[in-house]
C-alpha cells in the first residue's frame, strides 16, 4: 500500500512520519509541497493520502480532487486544523477527517477503517487481451476511441511491455514506409490526444507514462493475458494457443518469440513425464 502524506508544516510532517513508522506492508512518501506530492502521484498509485487543508501552491481539497482523478479508489484522510472544510471533503468521499493535532490512535484507526480497503488493490479496472485479436477493456467494456489507430498505439505499447516507445518507433510500426512522414507525425499527435482524452474520461490515465517524444504503458496497473502468461507460464490462468494480436502485422516478431517460449514449455513437460 502506498501512503502519501502532505503538510507544509515540516514539524508536523515529521510527527506524521513517526506515527506511520510502524505501518506494516506500506511504502510512505512525505512532502511539504503539494505540487511535488502531485508529481509523485503521477508516478505511483496512491492508495492513501493524508492531507492538510490550507497549503501554498495547491490546497488539500484541490490536491484531493487531482488524486481522485488519478485513482478513483484513493483514500483521502484530512488531518487539519480547519474543520470548516469538512463538507468539501465529504463531497470528495474522503475516508476520514481528523482535527489537528489529533489523538494518538486516531490516524491508526482511520488506516484500519479505510473507505476503499487494501483488498480493492487486487482489482484492476483495465484488462488487455492480446491472445487472438487485441482488445482493451475497462470495467469489462471494450474501450472506444475516436480514431481506430489510437487502439493500435495502445496495442504496440502493451507489446513493448512497459518500455518507453518513441514517436518514431510508433510511426515506423503503424505506417512503415507509407506516405509523408510529416503528415504521419501530425496524425500521431492527434492519436496521442485521443488516447489522453479517452483515458482521462475513463479515469485510467495513470496506466500510461508520457514523456517528450515517447510514451509507455505502466505494466503493474493493468491486467494482461500476455504479462500473466510470460510470468507464470503453465500456472497462468491464460493460455497461449498460437494467436497473438492477429490484426496487426508488426506483432509477428513477438508472435515468433511466444511460439518459441511455448515450444520450450512443451519440451520441459515432456522431460518431466
C-alpha positions as CSV (number, residue, x, y, z in Angstrom):
1,X,0.0,0.0,0.0
2,X,1.4,3.4,-1.0
3,X,0.7,6.2,1.5
4,X,1.3,9.9,0.6
5,X,1.5,12.4,3.4
6,X,1.4,16.1,2.6
7,X,1.7,19.1,5.0
8,X,3.6,22.3,4.5
9,X,4.3,22.4,8.3
10,X,7.6,20.4,8.3
11,X,7.5,19.8,12.1
12,X,4.0,18.3,11.9
13,X,5.0,16.3,8.9
14,X,7.7,14.7,11.0
15,X,5.1,13.7,13.5
16,X,3.0,12.0,10.8
17,X,6.2,10.2,9.7
18,X,6.7,9.0,13.2
19,X,3.1,7.8,13.5
20,X,3.5,5.8,10.3
21,X,6.8,4.3,11.1
22,X,5.2,1.1,12.3
23,X,2.8,0.7,9.5
24,X,3.5,-2.7,8.0
25,X,3.3,-3.6,4.3
26,X,3.2,0.1,3.3
27,X,5.6,2.4,1.5
28,X,5.3,6.0,2.7
29,X,6.1,9.2,0.8
30,X,6.3,12.6,2.7
31,X,6.1,16.0,1.1
32,X,5.9,19.6,2.3
33,X,4.9,20.7,-1.2
34,X,1.5,19.8,-2.6
35,X,2.8,20.2,-6.2
36,X,5.7,17.8,-5.5
37,X,3.3,15.4,-4.0
38,X,1.1,15.6,-7.1
39,X,4.1,14.9,-9.3
40,X,4.9,11.8,-7.3
41,X,1.2,10.6,-7.5
42,X,1.6,10.7,-11.3
43,X,4.4,8.1,-11.0
44,X,2.8,5.7,-8.5
45,X,-0.6,4.5,-7.5
46,X,-1.5,6.3,-4.2
47,X,-3.8,4.2,-2.0
48,X,-3.9,6.6,1.0
49,X,-3.3,10.3,1.0
50,X,-3.0,12.1,4.4
51,X,-3.5,15.8,3.6
52,X,-3.6,19.2,5.3
53,X,-6.2,21.6,4.0
54,X,-4.6,25.1,3.7
55,X,-1.3,24.8,1.9
56,X,0.5,27.1,-0.6
57,X,0.6,26.2,-4.3
58,X,-2.4,23.8,-4.0
59,X,-4.9,23.3,-1.2
60,X,-5.6,19.9,0.3
61,X,-9.1,19.9,-1.2
62,X,-7.8,20.6,-4.8
63,X,-5.0,18.1,-4.3
64,X,-7.6,15.6,-3.2
65,X,-9.5,16.2,-6.5
66,X,-6.4,15.6,-8.6
67,X,-5.6,12.4,-6.6
68,X,-9.1,11.1,-7.1
69,X,-8.8,11.7,-10.9
70,X,-5.6,9.7,-10.9
71,X,-7.1,6.9,-8.8
72,X,-10.9,6.8,-8.1
73,X,-10.2,4.5,-5.2
74,X,-7.7,6.6,-3.3
75,X,-8.4,7.0,0.4
76,X,-8.3,10.7,1.4
77,X,-7.6,11.4,5.1
78,X,-7.6,15.0,6.1
79,X,-5.5,15.9,9.1
80,X,-6.0,19.6,9.6
81,X,-7.0,22.5,12.0
82,X,-9.6,23.7,9.5
83,X,-12.8,21.8,10.3
84,X,-14.9,24.2,8.2
85,X,-13.8,22.3,5.1
86,X,-15.3,19.0,6.2
87,X,-18.3,19.4,3.8
88,X,-15.8,19.9,0.9
89,X,-14.0,16.7,2.0
90,X,-17.3,14.9,2.2
91,X,-18.1,15.8,-1.4
92,X,-14.8,14.1,-2.4
93,X,-15.9,11.0,-0.5
94,X,-13.0,11.3,1.9
95,X,-12.2,8.3,4.0
96,X,-11.5,10.3,7.2
97,X,-11.2,13.8,8.7
98,X,-9.1,14.4,11.9
99,X,-8.6,17.7,13.6
100,X,-5.0,18.6,14.5
101,X,-3.1,17.6,16.5
102,X,-5.3,14.5,16.7
103,X,-5.2,11.9,19.4
104,X,-2.6,9.2,19.3
105,X,-4.7,6.4,17.8
106,X,-7.0,8.4,15.5
107,X,-4.7,8.1,12.5
108,X,-4.2,4.4,13.2
109,X,-8.0,3.9,13.4
110,X,-8.6,5.7,10.1
111,X,-6.0,3.4,8.4
112,X,-7.7,0.4,9.8
113,X,-11.1,1.5,8.5
114,X,-10.4,2.8,5.0
115,X,-13.3,3.7,2.7
116,X,-11.6,1.6,0.0
117,X,-9.8,-1.3,1.7
118,X,-6.5,-2.7,0.6
119,X,-8.3,-5.6,-1.0
120,X,-9.5,-3.3,-3.8
121,X,-6.0,-3.0,-5.0
122,X,-6.2,-6.6,-6.3
123,X,-8.9,-5.5,-8.7
124,X,-7.6,-3.9,-11.8
125,X,-10.1,-2.0,-13.9
126,X,-8.2,-2.4,-17.2
127,X,-7.7,-5.7,-19.0
128,X,-5.7,-6.0,-22.2
129,X,-6.5,-9.1,-24.3
130,X,-3.6,-9.9,-26.6
131,X,-4.2,-13.6,-27.4
132,X,-6.3,-13.7,-30.6
133,X,-7.4,-10.2,-31.6
134,X,-6.2,-7.3,-29.4
135,X,-8.9,-5.6,-27.3
136,X,-8.8,-3.2,-24.3
137,X,-11.4,-3.4,-21.7
138,X,-12.3,-1.1,-18.8
139,X,-14.7,-2.5,-16.2
140,X,-15.5,-5.3,-18.6
141,X,-16.4,-3.0,-21.5
142,X,-14.3,-2.5,-24.7
143,X,-12.8,1.0,-24.9
144,X,-14.0,3.1,-27.8
145,X,-11.5,5.6,-29.3
146,X,-12.3,8.4,-31.7
147,X,-9.6,7.1,-34.1
148,X,-9.1,3.4,-35.0
149,X,-5.3,3.9,-34.9
150,X,-5.4,5.0,-31.2
151,X,-6.2,1.5,-30.2
152,X,-3.3,0.2,-32.3
153,X,-0.9,2.6,-30.5
154,X,-2.0,1.1,-27.1
155,X,-1.6,-2.4,-28.5
156,X,2.0,-1.5,-29.5
157,X,2.8,-0.1,-26.1
158,X,1.5,-3.3,-24.4
159,X,3.5,-5.3,-26.9
160,X,6.6,-3.4,-25.8
161,X,6.0,-4.4,-22.2
162,X,6.5,-1.1,-20.4
163,X,9.4,0.1,-22.4
164,X,9.3,3.8,-23.5
165,X,8.3,3.8,-27.2
166,X,9.3,6.8,-29.2
167,X,7.1,8.6,-31.7
168,X,9.4,7.5,-34.4
169,X,9.0,3.8,-33.4
170,X,5.3,4.2,-33.3
171,X,5.2,5.8,-36.8
172,X,7.5,3.1,-38.2
173,X,5.4,0.3,-36.9
174,X,2.0,1.7,-37.7
175,X,2.7,3.1,-41.2
176,X,6.0,1.5,-42.2
177,X,7.2,3.4,-45.3
178,X,3.8,4.7,-46.4
179,X,3.1,8.4,-47.1
180,X,4.6,11.7,-46.0
181,X,6.5,11.5,-42.6
182,X,5.4,14.9,-41.5
183,X,1.7,14.0,-42.0
184,X,2.2,10.8,-40.1
185,X,3.8,12.6,-37.1
186,X,1.0,15.2,-37.2
187,X,-1.6,12.4,-37.2
188,X,0.2,10.7,-34.3
189,X,-0.2,13.9,-32.3
190,X,-4.0,13.5,-32.8
191,X,-3.9,9.9,-31.8
192,X,-2.0,10.7,-28.6
193,X,-4.5,13.4,-27.8
194,X,-7.4,11.0,-28.4
195,X,-5.8,8.5,-26.0
196,X,-5.3,11.2,-23.4
197,X,-8.9,12.3,-23.7
198,X,-10.4,8.8,-23.7
199,X,-8.3,7.6,-20.7
200,X,-9.0,10.8,-18.8
201,X,-12.7,10.4,-19.2
202,X,-12.5,6.8,-18.0
203,X,-10.2,7.9,-15.2
204,X,-7.4,5.4,-16.2
205,X,-4.8,7.9,-17.5
206,X,-2.4,6.6,-14.8
207,X,-1.8,3.5,-17.0
208,X,0.5,5.4,-19.3
209,X,3.6,7.5,-18.8
210,X,4.1,10.3,-21.3
211,X,7.5,11.9,-21.9
212,X,8.6,14.3,-24.5
213,X,8.7,12.3,-27.8
214,X,7.8,8.9,-26.2
215,X,5.1,7.0,-24.3
216,X,4.8,3.8,-22.3
217,X,2.3,1.5,-20.6
218,X,2.5,1.0,-16.8
219,X,2.5,-2.8,-16.6
220,X,1.5,-3.2,-13.0
221,X,-1.6,-1.1,-13.4
222,X,-3.3,-3.3,-15.9
223,X,-4.2,-7.0,-16.1
224,X,-2.9,-8.6,-19.3
225,X,-3.0,-12.1,-20.6
226,X,0.4,-11.7,-22.2
227,X,2.1,-10.5,-19.0
228,X,0.5,-13.1,-16.8
229,X,1.5,-15.9,-19.2
230,X,5.1,-14.8,-19.5
231,X,5.4,-14.6,-15.7
232,X,3.5,-17.7,-14.7
233,X,3.9,-19.9,-17.8
234,X,1.8,-23.2,-17.2
235,X,0.4,-21.8,-14.0
236,X,-1.1,-18.8,-15.8
237,X,-4.9,-18.6,-16.0
238,X,-4.4,-17.5,-19.6
239,X,-3.3,-19.9,-22.3
240,X,-1.3,-19.0,-25.4
241,X,-2.7,-21.1,-28.3
242,X,-0.7,-19.6,-31.2
243,X,-2.7,-16.5,-31.8
244,X,-1.4,-13.0,-30.8
245,X,-2.7,-9.6,-31.8
246,X,-3.9,-11.1,-35.1
247,X,-5.0,-7.8,-36.6
248,X,-1.5,-6.1,-36.6
249,X,1.3,-7.1,-38.9
250,X,4.0,-5.7,-36.6
251,X,3.1,-8.2,-34.0
252,X,4.8,-11.1,-35.9
253,X,8.1,-10.6,-34.1
254,X,6.5,-11.1,-30.7
255,X,4.4,-13.9,-32.1
256,X,7.5,-15.8,-33.1
257,X,9.0,-15.2,-29.6
258,X,5.9,-16.5,-28.0
259,X,5.9,-19.6,-30.2
260,X,9.5,-20.3,-29.2
261,X,8.6,-19.9,-25.5
262,X,5.6,-22.2,-25.9
263,X,7.7,-24.9,-27.6
264,X,10.3,-24.8,-24.8
265,X,7.4,-25.3,-22.3
266,X,6.2,-28.3,-24.2
267,X,9.8,-29.8,-24.2
268,X,10.1,-29.2,-20.4
269,X,6.8,-31.0,-19.9
270,X,7.9,-34.0,-22.0
271,X,11.1,-34.2,-19.9
272,X,9.2,-34.2,-16.7
273,X,7.0,-37.1,-17.8
